[in-house]
Amino acid sequence: MRKVSAVALTAVVLGAGALAGVPAGASVGSSVGGVRWGPCAADAASPGLECSTIKVPLDYRSPEGAQIDVAISRLASKVPGKRRGVLLTNPGGPAPGLKFPAELAEAKLPQSVLDSYDVIGFDPRGMGHSTPVTCDLTPEQQAVGNVPPYARDAADVAKRAEQSKAIARLCAASKSAWLLPHISTANTARDMDRIRAALGEEKISFAGYSWGTYLGAVFTTLFPQRGDRIMLDSNMHPGGWDYPSDRLFAQGFDDRFPDFAKFAATNDGTYHLGATPEQVTAKYFTLAARVDRKPVQDIDGATFRMLTFGFLYSDKGMPLVAKVWQSIDTDQPLPPLGGEPPSNVDNLISGRYAMICNDSRWPRSVAGYQAAVALDRLRHPMFGAAGANVQPCAFWAPPSEPQVRIGDRGPSNILMLQNQRDPATPLVGATRTRQAFGDRARMVTVDAGGHGVYPYLGNQCVDTAATAFLTAGRFPDRDLACAAERR
């Protein structure tokens, strides 16, 4: 794949920063429970953040057998009188999360929350410095991670199937192949309970984002009595990251794109992409068809669609999308896309494939994918032929255990936060998870677009509800709807 594709799809669409690290066997610093805290490695170092490593079973069916490392971090409460416990966090991805507590603080997580908890981060098993996996992927194989490329026809699906098969074979033959079958969301949830025990806590609270919402859902299903306050932000559907979830990217794009169309139309004097949302939408199809026929400045049709999708995770990306479109439309140099790929993309992508491929059974028929792509191209012409395309999971070994079924057994202690127009985890999937939880959960839905709600959106209505839940345990008696706020 072309260089611009690798940058865009790795640094932007994957939405992951540099991999965090922790010194092996850190031996200085404070001690809590069974954890000895010490300084973090340079790529995870942040003011106030401490790091350590715990041991967990490779295979929970043989808990006394081989052990692997899980790297953890802590941003400790500085007000002992207000501290009520620990808040374990996950940024989604799946991706390393050692630095995430500091990133939440930088994003203005309320001080009352920081005072109430030791905020804990961790690298999920297989990722970052938690006994990392590798598939030894080439740069081209690393370039497509979250979403497969847009397939114009059945031949594109067949081509992607061969690429996916090659990735699966590399992973199965890699030096970390012994570890790969044990990388799963269920085992990561079991690791979370081991973190809880190592910290000496009877219960843990949790804040999970994107894929982290599925991780939180699995944890509170497996360990319903060991969760205190569970906050899930930007929710996946109850099957987690499976093939139906991939196909939901198309609905997410459809939900989100009108926000950009309105932005571009309002700023037509600057970008000249259309004076109405309808004209901007037509411009999308015109430009996509143009670069499908002949790439412009190394951007082909799949990359154009993926760039648009990835930068619309946040309203802040809209001006850049408009500038990219304008550059392609006028054949001018592209604007800087920003962002650097993570320091170890192979580990990030390899660990991500292992996690999602081991969670559920994916369809294996290439003809079936071709049929799904053709159908979703009609249902969702903007992006459907991307999400329905083939992932390496189609050629992965079968999961070693049945998928965890998310249900309504357990305490009512789950607060779900959701934007109405989220491109990555659309409202339709979040609603299904809300239904699966039953009376265990309440959902706060915000009239907003983008991926990520608290504290990123800055909506006072949802911020108040989330902060009151985490600090005071205030659980709404019904689902809530928050109106849009001018910014």
DORODO-76426 format. One record per residue (C-alpha): residue in one letter; x, y, z. Coordinates in Angstrom, 2 decimals. Each point is the difference from the previous one (the first is absolute). Example, Ala and Ser with C-alpha at 12.3 -4.5 7.8 and 13.67 -1.06 7.14 Angstrom:
DORODO-76426
{atom "A"; {12.30; -4.50; 7.80}} {atom "S"; {1.37; 3.44; -0.66}} 
//
This chain:
DORODO-76426
{atom "M"; {0.00; 0.00; 0.00}} {atom "R"; {1.19; 3.53; -0.71}} {atom "K"; {1.85; 2.03; 2.61}} {atom "V"; {-2.82; 2.45; 0.63}} {atom "S"; {-2.33; -2.94; 0.60}} {atom "A"; {2.26; -1.41; 2.69}} {atom "V"; {0.22; 3.33; 1.79}} {atom "A"; {-3.70; 0.68; -0.19}} {atom "L"; {-1.21; -3.44; 0.93}} {atom "T"; {2.57; -0.62; 2.72}} {atom "A"; {0.39; 3.36; 1.72}} {atom "V"; {-3.50; 1.37; -0.49}} {atom "V"; {-2.58; -2.75; -0.42}} {atom "L"; {1.55; -2.29; 2.60}} {atom "G"; {-0.21; 2.86; 2.47}} {atom "A"; {2.92; -1.31; 2.06}} {atom "G"; {2.92; 1.93; 1.43}} {atom "A"; {3.51; -1.23; 0.66}} {atom "L"; {0.24; -3.31; 1.80}} {atom "A"; {0.54; 0.38; 3.70}} {atom "G"; {2.70; -1.80; 1.90}} {atom "V"; {0.94; -0.94; 3.55}} {atom "P"; {3.39; -0.95; 1.39}} {atom "A"; {0.15; -3.73; 0.61}} {atom "G"; {0.17; -0.78; 3.69}} {atom "A"; {-0.20; 3.62; 1.18}} {atom "S"; {1.21; -0.09; 3.59}} {atom "V"; {-0.30; 3.52; 1.34}} {atom "G"; {-2.96; 2.06; 1.08}} {atom "S"; {-3.06; -0.64; 2.11}} {atom "S"; {-1.77; -3.30; 0.60}} {atom "V"; {-3.76; -0.64; 0.12}} {atom "G"; {-1.50; -3.48; 0.35}} {atom "G"; {2.30; -2.37; -1.87}} {atom "V"; {1.25; 2.67; -2.42}} {atom "R"; {3.32; 1.78; 0.21}} {atom "W"; {-0.30; 3.32; -1.81}} {atom "G"; {2.92; 1.70; -1.72}} {atom "P"; {0.78; 2.46; -2.78}} {atom "C"; {-1.43; -0.56; -3.47}} {atom "A"; {2.07; -0.39; -3.13}} {atom "A"; {0.60; 3.10; -2.08}} {atom "D"; {-2.83; -0.62; -2.44}} {atom "A"; {-2.55; -0.29; 2.83}} {atom "A"; {1.48; 2.55; 2.37}} {atom "S"; {-2.45; 2.69; 1.09}} {atom "P"; {-0.21; 2.19; 3.10}} {atom "G"; {-1.22; -2.06; 2.93}} {atom "L"; {-0.19; -3.29; -1.92}} {atom "E"; {1.58; -3.14; 1.51}} {atom "C"; {0.44; -3.39; -1.64}} {atom "S"; {0.45; -3.65; 0.92}} {atom "T"; {-0.53; -3.54; -1.31}} {atom "I"; {-2.04; -2.91; 1.33}} {atom "K"; {-0.06; -3.65; -0.99}} {atom "V"; {-3.16; -1.67; -1.31}} {atom "P"; {-0.68; -3.52; -1.36}} {atom "L"; {0.57; -0.50; -3.69}} {atom "D"; {-2.91; -2.45; 0.01}} {atom "Y"; {-2.66; 0.42; 2.68}} {atom "R"; {-0.93; -3.65; -0.41}} {atom "S"; {3.44; -0.73; 1.48}} {atom "P"; {0.40; 2.87; 2.46}} {atom "E"; {3.13; -1.48; 1.59}} {atom "G"; {1.69; -0.47; -3.35}} {atom "A"; {1.96; 2.45; -2.14}} {atom "Q"; {-0.25; 3.65; 1.02}} {atom "I"; {0.22; 3.14; -2.14}} {atom "D"; {0.50; 3.69; 0.80}} {atom "V"; {-2.68; 2.68; 0.13}} {atom "A"; {1.35; 3.54; 0.25}} {atom "I"; {-2.03; 2.37; 2.19}} {atom "S"; {0.13; 3.68; 0.95}} {atom "R"; {-1.43; 2.22; 2.71}} {atom "L"; {-0.92; 3.66; 0.31}} {atom "A"; {-0.57; 0.06; 3.75}} {atom "S"; {-2.55; 2.14; 1.79}} {atom "K"; {1.73; 2.79; 1.87}} {atom "V"; {-2.85; 0.39; 2.50}} {atom "P"; {-0.01; -3.10; 2.26}} {atom "G"; {-3.14; 1.13; 1.79}} {atom "K"; {-1.97; 0.03; -3.26}} {atom "R"; {1.44; -3.15; -1.58}} {atom "R"; {-2.71; -2.67; -0.32}} {atom "G"; {1.84; -2.62; -2.07}} {atom "V"; {1.52; -0.61; -3.42}} {atom "L"; {-1.31; 0.89; -3.44}} {atom "L"; {1.38; -2.44; -2.55}} {atom "T"; {0.02; 1.45; -3.51}} {atom "N"; {0.28; -1.14; -3.61}} {atom "P"; {0.31; 2.33; -3.04}} {atom "G"; {-1.41; -2.45; -2.55}} {atom "G"; {1.89; -1.14; -3.06}} {atom "P"; {0.74; -2.70; 1.08}} {atom "A"; {3.16; 1.94; 0.82}} {atom "P"; {2.48; 0.53; 2.83}} {atom "G"; {-1.34; 2.16; 2.82}} {atom "L"; {2.83; 0.68; 2.45}} {atom "K"; {-0.04; 3.73; -0.72}} {atom "F"; {-3.78; 0.28; -0.11}} {atom "P"; {-0.49; 1.22; 3.61}} {atom "A"; {2.26; 2.97; -0.73}} {atom "E"; {-1.77; 0.59; -3.32}} {atom "L"; {-3.37; 0.08; 1.78}} {atom "A"; {1.37; 2.53; 2.46}} {atom "E"; {1.34; 2.09; -2.89}} {atom "A"; {-3.45; -0.17; -1.63}} {atom "K"; {-1.41; 1.63; 3.14}} {atom "L"; {-1.49; -2.97; 1.80}} {atom "P"; {-1.58; 1.84; 2.95}} {atom "Q"; {2.21; 0.51; 3.01}} {atom "S"; {-2.70; -1.51; 2.20}} {atom "V"; {0.44; -3.28; -1.90}} {atom "L"; {3.79; 0.18; 0.23}} {atom "D"; {-0.33; 0.59; 3.75}} {atom "S"; {-2.43; -2.91; 0.42}} {atom "Y"; {2.12; -2.67; -1.65}} {atom "D"; {3.39; -1.34; -0.73}} {atom "V"; {-0.39; -0.06; -3.80}} {atom "I"; {1.53; -3.20; -1.36}} {atom "G"; {1.14; -0.70; -3.56}} {atom "F"; {1.31; -3.20; -1.54}} {atom "D"; {1.24; -1.51; -3.23}} {atom "P"; {-2.37; -2.85; -0.93}} {atom "R"; {1.69; -3.39; -0.25}} {atom "G"; {2.07; -0.34; -3.14}} {atom "M"; {0.31; 3.74; -0.54}} {atom "G"; {2.63; 2.59; 0.86}} {atom "H"; {2.04; -1.40; 2.88}} {atom "S"; {-2.44; -2.66; 1.12}} {atom "T"; {1.95; -2.93; -1.51}} {atom "P"; {-0.49; 1.29; -3.55}} {atom "V"; {-1.01; -2.01; -3.04}} {atom "T"; {1.28; 0.42; -3.52}} {atom "C"; {-1.01; -1.21; -3.44}} {atom "D"; {3.06; 1.53; -1.73}} {atom "L"; {-2.28; 1.91; -2.35}} {atom "T"; {1.32; 2.04; -2.88}} {atom "P"; {-0.74; 3.76; -0.08}} {atom "E"; {-2.65; -0.67; -2.65}} {atom "Q"; {-1.67; -2.61; 2.21}} {atom "Q"; {0.12; 2.34; 2.98}} {atom "A"; {-1.68; 2.85; -1.85}} {atom "V"; {-3.57; -1.29; 0.27}} {atom "G"; {-1.02; -0.65; 3.57}} {atom "N"; {-3.42; 1.04; 1.21}} {atom "V"; {-1.95; -0.11; -3.25}} {atom "P"; {0.65; -1.99; -3.19}} {atom "P"; {0.42; 1.98; -3.24}} {atom "Y"; {-3.01; 0.99; -2.08}} {atom "A"; {-0.66; -2.72; -2.60}} {atom "R"; {-1.21; 1.22; -3.38}} {atom "D"; {-0.95; -3.47; -1.22}} {atom "A"; {0.30; -3.73; 0.64}} {atom "A"; {3.58; 0.02; -1.29}} {atom "D"; {1.00; 2.48; 2.71}} {atom "V"; {-1.53; -2.30; 2.63}} {atom "A"; {1.92; -2.98; -1.38}} {atom "K"; {3.22; 2.04; 0.06}} {atom "R"; {-0.60; 1.05; 3.59}} {atom "A"; {-0.77; -3.62; 0.90}} {atom "E"; {3.43; -1.10; -1.24}} {atom "Q"; {1.65; 2.82; 1.94}} {atom "S"; {-1.96; -0.96; 3.13}} {atom "K"; {0.91; -3.66; -0.42}} {atom "A"; {3.68; 0.94; -0.20}} {atom "I"; {-0.27; 2.03; 3.22}} {atom "A"; {-1.69; -2.87; 1.84}} {atom "R"; {2.71; -2.40; -1.16}} {atom "L"; {2.77; 2.34; 1.18}} {atom "C"; {-1.63; 0.31; 3.41}} {atom "A"; {-0.39; -3.78; 0.33}} {atom "A"; {3.69; -0.50; -0.86}} {atom "S"; {1.42; 2.88; 2.04}} {atom "K"; {2.36; -0.31; 2.96}} {atom "S"; {-2.89; 0.98; 2.29}} {atom "A"; {-2.45; -2.54; -1.44}} {atom "W"; {-0.04; -1.76; 3.41}} {atom "L"; {-1.54; 3.14; 1.49}} {atom "L"; {-2.51; 0.92; -2.69}} {atom "P"; {-2.80; -2.50; 0.89}} {atom "H"; {-0.19; 1.49; 3.49}} {atom "I"; {-0.45; 3.63; -1.08}} {atom "S"; {-3.71; 0.65; 0.43}} {atom "T"; {-2.37; 2.46; 1.61}} {atom "A"; {-1.13; -2.62; 2.51}} {atom "N"; {3.56; -0.68; 1.12}} {atom "T"; {0.70; 3.73; 0.16}} {atom "A"; {-3.05; 0.38; 2.25}} {atom "R"; {1.41; -2.77; 2.21}} {atom "D"; {3.28; 1.94; 0.08}} {atom "M"; {-1.99; 3.00; 1.25}} {atom "D"; {-1.17; -2.07; 2.95}} {atom "R"; {3.61; -0.97; 0.69}} {atom "I"; {0.91; 3.72; -0.04}} {atom "R"; {-2.80; 0.60; 2.50}} {atom "A"; {1.36; -2.70; 2.28}} {atom "A"; {3.60; 1.23; -0.33}} {atom "L"; {-1.12; 3.47; 1.04}} {atom "G"; {-1.70; -1.42; 3.06}} {atom "E"; {-3.47; 1.18; -0.99}} {atom "E"; {-3.25; -1.88; 0.57}} {atom "K"; {-1.59; 1.81; -2.96}} {atom "I"; {1.15; 2.22; -2.83}} {atom "S"; {-1.69; 2.74; -1.96}} {atom "F"; {0.63; 0.14; -3.73}} {atom "A"; {-0.04; 2.55; -2.82}} {atom "G"; {0.21; -1.60; -3.44}} {atom "Y"; {-0.15; 1.66; -3.41}} {atom "S"; {-0.85; -1.46; -3.43}} {atom "W"; {1.31; -3.61; 0.02}} {atom "G"; {0.51; 0.59; 3.71}} {atom "T"; {-3.78; 0.05; 0.39}} {atom "Y"; {-0.13; -3.61; -1.15}} {atom "L"; {2.86; -0.83; 2.34}} {atom "G"; {-1.96; 1.59; 2.84}} {atom "A"; {-3.16; -1.84; -1.00}} {atom "V"; {1.86; -3.33; 0.04}} {atom "F"; {1.64; 0.80; 3.35}} {atom "T"; {-3.29; 0.91; 1.69}} {atom "T"; {-1.60; -3.12; -1.49}} {atom "L"; {2.74; -2.34; 1.24}} {atom "F"; {0.47; 1.80; 3.33}} {atom "P"; {-3.27; 1.81; 0.73}} {atom "Q"; {0.65; 0.35; 3.74}} {atom "R"; {3.55; 1.33; -0.39}} {atom "G"; {-0.93; 3.10; -1.95}} {atom "D"; {-0.85; 3.19; 1.87}} {atom "R"; {-0.93; 2.75; -2.47}} {atom "I"; {0.28; -0.94; -3.67}} {atom "M"; {0.04; 2.82; -2.56}} {atom "L"; {-0.04; -0.97; -3.69}} {atom "D"; {0.60; 2.77; -2.54}} {atom "S"; {-0.66; -0.39; -3.78}} {atom "N"; {-1.43; -3.47; 0.12}} {atom "M"; {0.47; -3.00; -2.24}} {atom "H"; {-2.87; -2.36; -0.69}} {atom "P"; {-0.33; -2.98; 2.39}} {atom "G"; {1.97; -2.34; -2.28}} {atom "G"; {3.09; 2.14; 0.36}} {atom "W"; {2.28; 0.37; -2.98}} {atom "D"; {-1.36; -2.70; -2.28}} {atom "Y"; {-0.98; 0.02; -3.67}} {atom "P"; {-3.42; 1.60; 0.65}} {atom "S"; {1.88; 2.73; 1.88}} {atom "D"; {2.25; 0.60; -3.02}} {atom "R"; {-3.09; 0.43; -2.16}} {atom "L"; {-1.34; 2.63; 2.41}} {atom "F"; {2.78; 2.37; -1.10}} {atom "A"; {-2.16; 0.69; -3.05}} {atom "Q"; {-2.92; 1.14; 2.15}} {atom "G"; {2.35; 2.07; 2.12}} {atom "F"; {1.28; 1.79; -3.10}} {atom "D"; {-3.56; 0.65; -1.16}} {atom "D"; {-0.90; 1.40; 3.43}} {atom "R"; {3.05; 2.25; 0.24}} {atom "F"; {0.51; 1.29; -3.53}} {atom "P"; {-2.89; 2.53; 0.05}} {atom "D"; {1.86; 1.92; 2.73}} {atom "F"; {2.92; 0.46; -2.37}} {atom "A"; {-2.25; 0.82; -2.93}} {atom "K"; {-1.56; 2.83; 2.03}} {atom "F"; {3.45; 1.24; 1.05}} {atom "A"; {1.35; 0.03; -3.56}} {atom "A"; {-3.12; 1.67; -1.38}} {atom "T"; {0.13; 2.71; 2.69}} {atom "N"; {3.64; 0.61; -0.95}} {atom "D"; {-0.41; -0.26; -3.77}} {atom "G"; {1.73; 3.35; -0.43}} {atom "T"; {3.16; -1.58; 1.40}} {atom "Y"; {-0.05; -3.54; -1.36}} {atom "H"; {-2.27; 0.22; -3.10}} {atom "L"; {-1.39; -3.51; 0.45}} {atom "G"; {-3.68; 0.90; -0.29}} {atom "A"; {-2.39; 2.66; 1.24}} {atom "T"; {-2.46; -2.52; 1.43}} {atom "P"; {0.40; -3.31; 1.88}} {atom "E"; {-1.43; -1.75; -3.05}} {atom "Q"; {2.70; 1.49; -2.22}} {atom "V"; {2.72; -1.01; 2.45}} {atom "T"; {-1.36; -3.54; 0.05}} {atom "A"; {0.06; -0.09; -3.79}} {atom "K"; {3.59; 1.25; 0.08}} {atom "Y"; {0.95; -2.99; 2.18}} {atom "F"; {-1.20; -2.43; -2.66}} {atom "T"; {1.61; 2.04; -2.79}} {atom "L"; {3.40; 0.04; 1.67}} {atom "A"; {-0.22; -3.66; 1.03}} {atom "A"; {-0.78; -1.04; -3.57}} {atom "R"; {2.82; 2.17; -1.31}} {atom "V"; {2.70; -1.55; 2.19}} {atom "D"; {-1.49; -3.46; -0.53}} {atom "R"; {0.83; 0.44; -3.68}} {atom "K"; {3.38; 1.66; 0.54}} {atom "P"; {1.67; 0.76; 3.34}} {atom "V"; {0.76; 3.65; 0.67}} {atom "Q"; {3.11; 0.81; 2.02}} {atom "D"; {0.28; -3.61; 1.16}} {atom "I"; {-3.60; -0.03; 1.22}} {atom "D"; {-2.15; -2.73; -1.52}} {atom "G"; {-3.69; -0.56; 0.58}} {atom "A"; {0.43; -2.20; 3.06}} {atom "T"; {2.37; 2.49; 1.63}} {atom "F"; {-2.26; 2.96; -0.79}} {atom "R"; {-2.96; -1.67; 1.67}} {atom "M"; {2.09; -1.13; 2.98}} {atom "L"; {1.51; 3.45; 0.51}} {atom "T"; {-3.45; 1.54; 0.05}} {atom "F"; {-1.26; -2.61; 2.44}} {atom "G"; {2.98; 0.22; 2.36}} {atom "F"; {0.22; 3.77; 0.29}} {atom "L"; {-3.70; 0.28; 0.83}} {atom "Y"; {0.56; -1.69; 3.37}} {atom "S"; {0.17; 3.57; 1.32}} {atom "D"; {-1.43; 3.34; -1.09}} {atom "K"; {3.58; 1.29; 0.09}} {atom "G"; {0.75; -2.19; -3.02}} {atom "M"; {-2.60; 1.60; -2.25}} {atom "P"; {2.20; 2.87; -1.29}} {atom "L"; {2.71; -2.50; -0.94}} {atom "V"; {-2.49; -2.22; -1.87}} {atom "A"; {-1.19; 3.06; -1.91}} {atom "K"; {3.58; 1.00; -0.85}} {atom "V"; {0.83; -3.53; -1.22}} {atom "W"; {-3.10; 0.00; -2.20}} {atom "Q"; {0.84; 3.45; -1.32}} {atom "S"; {3.57; -1.07; -0.81}} {atom "I"; {-1.23; -3.03; -1.92}} {atom "D"; {-2.71; 2.00; -1.76}} {atom "T"; {2.44; 2.70; -1.16}} {atom "D"; {3.08; -2.24; -0.35}} {atom "Q"; {1.92; 2.05; 2.55}} {atom "P"; {2.51; -1.42; 2.52}} {atom "L"; {-1.58; -1.81; 2.93}} {atom "P"; {0.02; 1.72; 3.40}} {atom "P"; {2.09; -1.62; 2.74}} {atom "L"; {-2.04; -2.88; 1.41}} {atom "G"; {1.64; 0.15; 3.40}} {atom "G"; {0.72; -2.76; 2.42}} {atom "E"; {2.79; -2.55; 0.06}} {atom "P"; {-0.51; -3.77; -0.15}} {atom "P"; {0.46; -1.78; 3.34}} {atom "S"; {3.53; -1.15; 0.77}} {atom "N"; {-0.88; -3.68; -0.38}} {atom "V"; {-2.80; -0.30; -2.51}} {atom "D"; {0.58; -3.72; -0.48}} {atom "N"; {-0.79; -0.70; 3.66}} {atom "L"; {-3.04; 2.29; -0.07}} {atom "I"; {-1.51; -1.62; -3.08}} {atom "S"; {1.04; -3.55; 0.91}} {atom "G"; {-1.46; 0.31; 3.48}} {atom "R"; {-3.18; 1.54; -1.37}} {atom "Y"; {-0.55; -2.82; -2.49}} {atom "A"; {0.63; -2.61; 2.70}} {atom "M"; {-2.46; 1.65; 2.38}} {atom "I"; {-2.91; 0.33; -2.43}} {atom "C"; {0.60; -3.23; -1.90}} {atom "N"; {0.06; -2.06; 3.20}} {atom "D"; {-3.21; 1.51; 1.38}} {atom "S"; {-2.49; -1.43; -2.50}} {atom "R"; {-0.34; -2.09; -3.14}} {atom "W"; {0.23; 2.02; -3.21}} {atom "P"; {-1.49; -1.10; -3.35}} {atom "R"; {2.49; -1.99; -2.06}} {atom "S"; {-1.56; 0.06; -3.49}} {atom "V"; {1.55; 2.51; -2.40}} {atom "A"; {-3.15; -0.23; -2.12}} {atom "G"; {-2.00; 0.95; 3.08}} {atom "Y"; {2.13; 3.11; 0.50}} {atom "Q"; {-0.42; 0.89; -3.65}} {atom "A"; {-3.77; -0.24; 0.37}} {atom "A"; {0.05; 2.09; 3.19}} {atom "V"; {2.15; 2.67; -1.62}} {atom "A"; {-2.36; 0.20; -2.99}} {atom "L"; {-3.00; 0.31; 2.32}} {atom "D"; {1.55; 2.62; 2.28}} {atom "R"; {1.20; 2.01; -2.98}} {atom "L"; {-3.67; 0.39; -0.90}} {atom "R"; {-1.25; 0.53; 3.55}} {atom "H"; {2.80; 2.38; 1.00}} {atom "P"; {1.62; 1.33; -3.20}} {atom "M"; {2.33; 2.37; 1.84}} {atom "F"; {1.95; -2.61; 2.01}} {atom "G"; {-1.80; -3.35; 0.07}} {atom "A"; {2.46; -1.76; -2.28}} {atom "A"; {2.78; 0.65; 2.53}} {atom "G"; {-1.49; -1.33; 3.23}} {atom "A"; {-1.37; -3.12; -1.74}} {atom "N"; {3.39; -0.92; -1.49}} {atom "V"; {2.24; -2.83; 1.24}} {atom "Q"; {2.11; 0.01; 3.16}} {atom "P"; {2.77; -2.51; 0.85}} {atom "C"; {-2.41; -1.43; 2.59}} {atom "A"; {-1.65; -1.88; -2.88}} {atom "F"; {3.09; -2.22; -0.11}} {atom "W"; {0.84; -0.15; 3.72}} {atom "A"; {-0.08; -3.10; 2.18}} {atom "P"; {-3.36; -0.48; 1.76}} {atom "P"; {-0.34; 1.67; 3.45}} {atom "S"; {1.07; -2.14; 2.94}} {atom "E"; {-3.15; 0.75; 2.03}} {atom "P"; {-3.60; 1.10; -0.67}} {atom "Q"; {-0.64; 3.71; -0.25}} {atom "V"; {-1.19; 1.70; 3.19}} {atom "R"; {-3.70; 0.81; -0.27}} {atom "I"; {-0.81; 3.46; 1.32}} {atom "G"; {-3.17; -0.07; 2.12}} {atom "D"; {-1.97; 1.59; 2.82}} {atom "R"; {1.16; -2.03; 3.01}} {atom "G"; {1.73; 2.14; 2.60}} {atom "P"; {-0.32; 3.32; 1.81}} {atom "S"; {-1.30; 3.17; -1.60}} {atom "N"; {3.31; 1.84; -0.21}} {atom "I"; {0.72; 0.60; -3.71}} {atom "L"; {-0.18; 3.52; -1.46}} {atom "M"; {0.23; 0.10; -3.80}} {atom "L"; {0.93; 3.25; -1.80}} {atom "Q"; {-0.68; 0.33; -3.72}} {atom "N"; {0.07; 2.61; -2.75}} {atom "Q"; {-2.93; -0.27; -2.39}} {atom "R"; {2.29; 0.24; -3.06}} {atom "D"; {3.07; -2.05; 0.84}} {atom "P"; {1.74; -1.29; -3.17}} {atom "A"; {1.93; -2.80; 1.69}} {atom "T"; {-2.50; -1.34; 2.55}} {atom "P"; {-3.36; 1.14; -1.34}} {atom "L"; {-3.09; 0.51; 2.11}} {atom "V"; {-1.75; -3.07; -1.41}} {atom "G"; {2.64; -2.30; 1.49}} {atom "A"; {0.06; 1.83; 3.33}} {atom "T"; {-3.78; -0.34; 0.22}} {atom "R"; {0.28; -3.76; -0.41}} {atom "T"; {2.51; -0.15; 2.85}} {atom "R"; {-2.30; 2.12; 2.13}} {atom "Q"; {-2.81; -2.48; -0.66}} {atom "A"; {2.25; -2.95; 0.85}} {atom "F"; {0.89; 1.52; 3.38}} {atom "G"; {-3.64; 0.58; 0.90}} {atom "D"; {-0.44; 1.65; 3.39}} {atom "R"; {3.72; -0.26; 0.73}} {atom "A"; {0.66; 3.09; -2.13}} {atom "R"; {-1.09; 3.53; -0.79}} {atom "M"; {1.03; 1.79; -3.17}} {atom "V"; {0.65; 3.71; -0.46}} {atom "T"; {-0.33; 0.92; -3.66}} {atom "V"; {1.41; 3.30; -1.27}} {atom "D"; {-1.16; 1.93; -3.08}} {atom "A"; {3.53; 0.14; -1.36}} {atom "G"; {2.31; -1.63; -2.51}} {atom "G"; {3.42; -1.56; 0.36}} {atom "H"; {1.68; -2.80; 1.93}} {atom "G"; {0.44; 0.63; 3.72}} {atom "V"; {-2.24; 1.76; 2.51}} {atom "Y"; {1.45; 0.57; 3.49}} {atom "P"; {1.85; 2.27; 0.63}} {atom "Y"; {0.83; 0.65; -3.65}} {atom "L"; {-3.29; 1.44; -1.24}} {atom "G"; {-0.40; 2.72; 2.60}} {atom "N"; {-3.78; -0.44; 0.22}} {atom "Q"; {-1.09; 1.16; 3.46}} {atom "C"; {-3.02; -2.31; 0.11}} {atom "V"; {1.94; -3.23; -0.56}} {atom "D"; {3.02; 1.19; 2.01}} {atom "T"; {-2.22; 0.65; 3.02}} {atom "A"; {-1.59; -3.45; -0.23}} {atom "A"; {3.32; -1.82; -0.42}} {atom "T"; {1.80; 1.89; 2.76}} {atom "A"; {-2.88; -0.48; 2.44}} {atom "F"; {-0.01; -3.73; -0.76}} {atom "L"; {3.76; -0.46; 0.49}} {atom "T"; {0.36; 2.18; 3.10}} {atom "A"; {-3.34; -0.39; 1.80}} {atom "G"; {-1.43; -3.19; -1.50}} {atom "R"; {-3.01; 1.92; -1.29}} {atom "F"; {-1.70; -2.43; -2.38}} {atom "P"; {-2.77; 1.43; -2.23}} {atom "D"; {-3.43; -1.55; 0.47}} {atom "R"; {-0.47; 0.02; -3.78}} {atom "D"; {1.93; 0.53; -3.22}} {atom "L"; {0.88; 3.64; -0.71}} {atom "A"; {0.25; 2.08; -3.16}} {atom "C"; {2.33; 3.02; -0.09}} {atom "A"; {-0.59; 2.81; -2.50}} {atom "A"; {2.70; 1.42; -2.23}} {atom "E"; {1.98; 2.89; 1.48}} {atom "R"; {1.52; 2.85; -1.94}} {atom "R"; {3.77; 0.23; 0.17}} 
//
